[in-house]
Amino acid sequence: MSETPAKTCIYPGCERPAVPPNPLGGPQPSFCDLEEHNALTAHQERQRLAKVTSDQQAGRRESDG
């Protein structure tokens, strides 16, 4: 039987392994064991990163003109 590769935390920029599945069943969690890595903070971080990227692109457009 082949072992499945470890799932990685889906928090932006996190490389830690996700928490293992509960032995009683259910899907494997998507985040690591860091308390601040959860669905809400991941969403907020993705929004922050998107804003930083769009601000950088806007800055490049202004300097090109």
HELIX and SHEET records of a PDB file:
HELIX    1   1 ALA A   39  ASP A   64  1                                  26    
END                                                                             
